[in-house]
Amino acid sequence: MNVEQLAIEVIDRLNKAGIPYALVGSFSSNFWGIPRSTKDVDFVLQLAGTEVNRLWEVFQPDFAVDDQLTFETMTGSQKLEVRHPQTVFKIELFLLSSDPHHQARFTRRKLIHVLGRNVWMPTPEDVVIQKLRWARTKDLDDATNVLAVQGGTLDFEYIRHWCGQHGTLGRLDAILVSLPKI
Protein backbone atom coordinates (compact mmCIF):
# COMPACT_ATOMS: atom_id res chain seq x y z
CA MET A 1 0.00 0.00 0.00
CA ASN A 2 1.47 3.39 -0.99
CA VAL A 3 0.87 6.63 0.90
CA GLU A 4 -1.99 7.72 -1.40
CA GLN A 5 -3.78 4.38 -0.92
CA LEU A 6 -3.30 4.73 2.81
CA ALA A 7 -4.82 8.22 2.73
CA ILE A 8 -7.82 6.89 0.77
CA GLU A 9 -8.33 4.10 3.32
CA VAL A 10 -8.34 6.61 6.19
CA ILE A 11 -10.65 9.01 4.31
CA ASP A 12 -13.11 6.18 3.61
CA ARG A 13 -13.11 5.12 7.27
CA LEU A 14 -13.61 8.67 8.55
CA ASN A 15 -16.40 9.30 6.05
CA LYS A 16 -18.13 6.02 6.95
CA ALA A 17 -17.90 6.87 10.66
CA GLY A 18 -19.23 10.40 10.04
CA ILE A 19 -16.23 12.04 11.69
CA PRO A 20 -15.63 15.61 10.48
CA TYR A 21 -12.05 15.94 9.22
CA ALA A 22 -9.63 17.89 7.05
CA LEU A 23 -6.73 16.31 5.18
CA VAL A 24 -3.84 18.63 6.05
CA GLY A 25 -0.04 18.62 5.96
CA SER A 26 1.83 17.77 2.78
CA PHE A 27 -1.29 16.39 1.07
CA SER A 28 -2.97 19.80 1.22
CA SER A 29 0.16 21.72 0.19
CA ASN A 30 0.71 19.22 -2.63
CA PHE A 31 -2.83 19.80 -3.87
CA TRP A 32 -2.57 23.61 -3.85
CA GLY A 33 1.15 23.89 -4.67
CA ILE A 34 3.94 21.76 -6.09
CA PRO A 35 3.88 18.10 -4.98
CA ARG A 36 6.68 16.61 -2.92
CA SER A 37 7.11 13.18 -1.38
CA THR A 38 5.86 12.43 2.10
CA LYS A 39 5.99 9.60 4.59
CA ASP A 40 2.87 10.47 6.55
CA VAL A 41 -0.76 11.41 6.24
CA ASP A 42 -2.09 14.14 8.54
CA PHE A 43 -5.71 14.81 9.43
CA VAL A 44 -7.44 17.25 11.75
CA LEU A 45 -10.53 15.72 13.35
CA GLN A 46 -13.42 17.42 15.07
CA LEU A 47 -14.17 15.19 18.04
CA ALA A 48 -15.28 16.11 21.53
CA GLY A 49 -14.44 14.40 24.81
CA THR A 50 -15.25 10.72 24.80
CA GLU A 51 -15.86 10.67 21.03
CA VAL A 52 -12.11 10.09 20.71
CA ASN A 53 -12.74 6.51 21.81
CA ARG A 54 -14.55 5.96 18.51
CA LEU A 55 -11.22 6.13 16.70
CA TRP A 56 -10.16 2.73 18.01
CA GLU A 57 -13.38 1.26 16.59
CA VAL A 58 -12.87 3.04 13.26
CA PHE A 59 -9.34 1.71 12.70
CA GLN A 60 -9.04 -1.64 14.43
CA PRO A 61 -8.32 -4.44 13.71
CA ASP A 62 -6.55 -3.45 10.46
CA PHE A 63 -4.50 -0.65 11.98
CA ALA A 64 -2.42 -0.28 15.13
CA VAL A 65 -3.74 2.64 17.16
CA ASP A 66 -1.72 4.27 19.93
CA ASP A 67 -3.04 3.65 23.41
CA GLN A 68 -3.30 7.32 24.28
CA LEU A 69 -3.36 10.83 22.91
CA THR A 70 -0.13 12.81 22.98
CA PHE A 71 0.49 16.54 22.91
CA GLU A 72 2.15 17.79 19.74
CA THR A 73 4.23 20.88 20.46
CA MET A 74 4.51 22.03 16.82
CA THR A 75 0.75 22.35 16.39
CA GLY A 76 -0.29 22.81 20.00
CA SER A 77 -2.79 20.00 19.52
CA GLN A 78 -3.48 16.57 20.84
CA LYS A 79 -2.78 13.79 18.40
CA LEU A 80 -3.16 10.08 17.97
CA GLU A 81 -0.81 8.04 15.81
CA VAL A 82 -2.17 5.20 13.72
CA ARG A 83 -0.10 2.74 11.70
CA HIS A 84 -0.93 0.19 9.07
CA PRO A 85 1.29 -2.78 9.92
CA GLN A 86 2.19 -3.49 6.30
CA THR A 87 3.47 0.01 5.45
CA VAL A 88 6.20 2.34 6.64
CA PHE A 89 3.89 5.34 6.51
CA LYS A 90 2.52 7.09 9.57
CA ILE A 91 -0.97 8.50 10.07
CA GLU A 92 -1.33 11.40 12.48
CA LEU A 93 -4.80 12.35 13.67
CA PHE A 94 -4.80 15.79 15.29
CA LEU A 95 -7.79 16.85 17.35
CA LEU A 96 -9.16 20.25 16.39
CA SER A 97 -7.79 22.66 18.98
CA SER A 98 -9.35 25.83 20.35
CA ASP A 99 -6.68 27.94 18.62
CA PRO A 100 -8.58 30.69 16.72
CA HIS A 101 -6.83 30.03 13.41
CA HIS A 102 -7.29 26.26 13.72
CA GLN A 103 -11.00 26.89 14.25
CA ALA A 104 -11.19 29.26 11.25
CA ARG A 105 -9.19 26.87 9.06
CA PHE A 106 -11.56 24.01 9.89
CA THR A 107 -14.67 26.13 9.28
CA ARG A 108 -13.31 27.31 5.89
CA ARG A 109 -12.26 23.85 4.65
CA LYS A 110 -13.47 22.83 1.19
CA LEU A 111 -14.76 19.59 -0.25
CA ILE A 112 -12.30 18.83 -3.06
CA HIS A 113 -12.27 15.93 -5.49
CA VAL A 114 -8.81 14.39 -5.12
CA LEU A 115 -7.48 10.84 -4.85
CA GLY A 116 -10.69 9.67 -6.52
CA ARG A 117 -12.74 10.86 -3.54
CA ASN A 118 -14.44 13.97 -2.24
CA VAL A 119 -12.06 15.04 0.50
CA TRP A 120 -12.24 17.88 3.03
CA MET A 121 -9.12 20.04 2.76
CA PRO A 122 -8.06 23.46 4.05
CA THR A 123 -8.10 26.41 1.66
CA PRO A 124 -4.81 27.41 0.03
CA GLU A 125 -4.76 30.54 2.20
CA ASP A 126 -4.97 28.44 5.35
CA VAL A 127 -2.25 26.10 4.10
CA VAL A 128 0.06 29.11 3.61
CA ILE A 129 -0.77 30.55 7.04
CA GLN A 130 -0.16 27.27 8.85
CA LYS A 131 3.03 26.46 6.96
CA LEU A 132 4.43 29.92 7.74
CA ARG A 133 3.54 29.39 11.37
CA TRP A 134 5.44 26.09 11.58
CA ALA A 135 8.41 27.51 9.63
CA ARG A 136 10.40 24.32 9.18
CA THR A 137 12.38 24.35 5.93
CA LYS A 138 9.93 22.00 4.19
CA ASP A 139 6.98 24.08 5.46
CA LEU A 140 8.46 27.32 4.13
CA ASP A 141 9.07 25.56 0.79
CA ASP A 142 5.44 24.37 0.80
CA ALA A 143 4.18 27.90 1.56
CA THR A 144 6.35 29.28 -1.24
CA ASN A 145 5.02 26.70 -3.68
CA VAL A 146 1.37 27.34 -2.80
CA LEU A 147 1.91 31.10 -3.13
CA ALA A 148 3.65 30.60 -6.50
CA VAL A 149 0.99 28.27 -7.93
CA GLN A 150 -2.12 29.99 -6.55
CA GLY A 151 -0.77 33.53 -7.03
CA GLY A 152 -3.42 36.14 -7.65
CA THR A 153 -6.30 33.86 -6.68
CA LEU A 154 -5.42 34.09 -2.98
CA ASP A 155 -7.16 36.26 -0.40
CA PHE A 156 -4.09 38.18 0.79
CA GLU A 157 -6.11 40.27 3.23
CA TYR A 158 -7.05 37.05 5.06
CA ILE A 159 -3.48 35.71 4.90
CA ARG A 160 -2.02 39.00 6.16
CA HIS A 161 -4.55 39.15 9.00
CA TRP A 162 -3.52 35.76 10.39
CA CYS A 163 0.19 36.28 9.71
CA GLY A 164 -0.13 39.50 11.71
CA GLN A 165 -1.77 37.56 14.54
CA HIS A 166 0.98 34.93 14.50
CA GLY A 167 3.94 37.26 13.98
CA THR A 168 4.80 35.71 10.61
CA LEU A 169 4.34 38.72 8.29
CA GLY A 170 8.11 38.94 7.86
CA ARG A 171 8.23 35.36 6.60
CA LEU A 172 5.35 36.01 4.21
CA ASP A 173 6.92 39.19 2.85
CA ALA A 174 10.32 37.51 2.40
CA ILE A 175 8.72 34.78 0.31
CA LEU A 176 6.61 37.22 -1.72
CA VAL A 177 9.70 39.30 -2.57
CA SER A 178 11.41 36.16 -3.87
CA LEU A 179 8.54 35.27 -6.22
CA PRO A 180 7.67 36.78 -9.57
CA LYS A 181 5.03 39.50 -9.16
CA ILE A 182 1.69 37.95 -8.10
C-alpha positions in Angstrom: 0.0 0.0 0.0 1.5 3.4 -1.0 0.9 6.6 0.9 -2.0 7.7 -1.4 -3.8 4.4 -0.9 -3.3 4.7 2.8 -4.8 8.2 2.7 -7.8 6.9 0.8 -8.3 4.1 3.3 -8.3 6.6 6.2 -10.6 9.0 4.3 -13.1 6.2 3.6 -13.1 5.1 7.3 -13.6 8.7 8.5 -16.4 9.3 6.1 -18.1 6.0 6.9 -17.9 6.9 10.7 -19.2 10.4 10.0 -16.2 12.0 11.7 -15.6 15.6 10.5 -12.1 15.9 9.2 -9.6 17.9 7.1 -6.7 16.3 5.2 -3.8 18.6 6.1 0.0 18.6 6.0 1.8 17.8 2.8 -1.3 16.4 1.1 -3.0 19.8 1.2 0.2 21.7 0.2 0.7 19.2 -2.6 -2.8 19.8 -3.9 -2.6 23.6 -3.9 1.1 23.9 -4.7 3.9 21.8 -6.1 3.9 18.1 -5.0 6.7 16.6 -2.9 7.1 13.2 -1.4 5.9 12.4 2.1 6.0 9.6 4.6 2.9 10.5 6.5 -0.8 11.4 6.2 -2.1 14.1 8.5 -5.7 14.8 9.4 -7.4 17.2 11.7 -10.5 15.7 13.3 -13.4 17.4 15.1 -14.2 15.2 18.0 -15.3 16.1 21.5 -14.4 14.4 24.8 -15.3 10.7 24.8 -15.9 10.7 21.0 -12.1 10.1 20.7 -12.7 6.5 21.8 -14.5 6.0 18.5 -11.2 6.1 16.7 -10.2 2.7 18.0 -13.4 1.3 16.6 -12.9 3.0 13.3 -9.3 1.7 12.7 -9.0 -1.6 14.4 -8.3 -4.4 13.7 -6.6 -3.5 10.5 -4.5 -0.6 12.0 -2.4 -0.3 15.1 -3.7 2.6 17.2 -1.7 4.3 19.9 -3.0 3.6 23.4 -3.3 7.3 24.3 -3.4 10.8 22.9 -0.1 12.8 23.0 0.5 16.5 22.9 2.2 17.8 19.7 4.2 20.9 20.5 4.5 22.0 16.8 0.7 22.4 16.4 -0.3 22.8 20.0 -2.8 20.0 19.5 -3.5 16.6 20.8 -2.8 13.8 18.4 -3.2 10.1 18.0 -0.8 8.0 15.8 -2.2 5.2 13.7 -0.1 2.7 11.7 -0.9 0.2 9.1 1.3 -2.8 9.9 2.2 -3.5 6.3 3.5 0.0 5.5 6.2 2.3 6.6 3.9 5.3 6.5 2.5 7.1 9.6 -1.0 8.5 10.1 -1.3 11.4 12.5 -4.8 12.4 13.7 -4.8 15.8 15.3 -7.8 16.9 17.3 -9.2 20.3 16.4 -7.8 22.7 19.0 -9.3 25.8 20.4 -6.7 27.9 18.6 -8.6 30.7 16.7 -6.8 30.0 13.4 -7.3 26.3 13.7 -11.0 26.9 14.2 -11.2 29.3 11.3 -9.2 26.9 9.1 -11.6 24.0 9.9 -14.7 26.1 9.3 -13.3 27.3 5.9 -12.3 23.8 4.7 -13.5 22.8 1.2 -14.8 19.6 -0.2 -12.3 18.8 -3.1 -12.3 15.9 -5.5 -8.8 14.4 -5.1 -7.5 10.8 -4.8 -10.7 9.7 -6.5 -12.7 10.9 -3.5 -14.4 14.0 -2.2 -12.1 15.0 0.5 -12.2 17.9 3.0 -9.1 20.0 2.8 -8.1 23.5 4.0 -8.1 26.4 1.7 -4.8 27.4 0.0 -4.8 30.5 2.2 -5.0 28.4 5.4 -2.2 26.1 4.1 0.1 29.1 3.6 -0.8 30.5 7.0 -0.2 27.3 8.9 3.0 26.5 7.0 4.4 29.9 7.7 3.5 29.4 11.4 5.4 26.1 11.6 8.4 27.5 9.6 10.4 24.3 9.2 12.4 24.3 5.9 9.9 22.0 4.2 7.0 24.1 5.5 8.5 27.3 4.1 9.1 25.6 0.8 5.4 24.4 0.8 4.2 27.9 1.6 6.3 29.3 -1.2 5.0 26.7 -3.7 1.4 27.3 -2.8 1.9 31.1 -3.1 3.7 30.6 -6.5 1.0 28.3 -7.9 -2.1 30.0 -6.6 -0.8 33.5 -7.0 -3.4 36.1 -7.7 -6.3 33.9 -6.7 -5.4 34.1 -3.0 -7.2 36.3 -0.4 -4.1 38.2 0.8 -6.1 40.3 3.2 -7.0 37.1 5.1 -3.5 35.7 4.9 -2.0 39.0 6.2 -4.6 39.1 9.0 -3.5 35.8 10.4 0.2 36.3 9.7 -0.1 39.5 11.7 -1.8 37.6 14.5 1.0 34.9 14.5 3.9 37.3 14.0 4.8 35.7 10.6 4.3 38.7 8.3 8.1 38.9 7.9 8.2 35.4 6.6 5.3 36.0 4.2 6.9 39.2 2.8 10.3 37.5 2.4 8.7 34.8 0.3 6.6 37.2 -1.7 9.7 39.3 -2.6 11.4 36.2 -3.9 8.5 35.3 -6.2 7.7 36.8 -9.6 5.0 39.5 -9.2 1.7 38.0 -8.1 
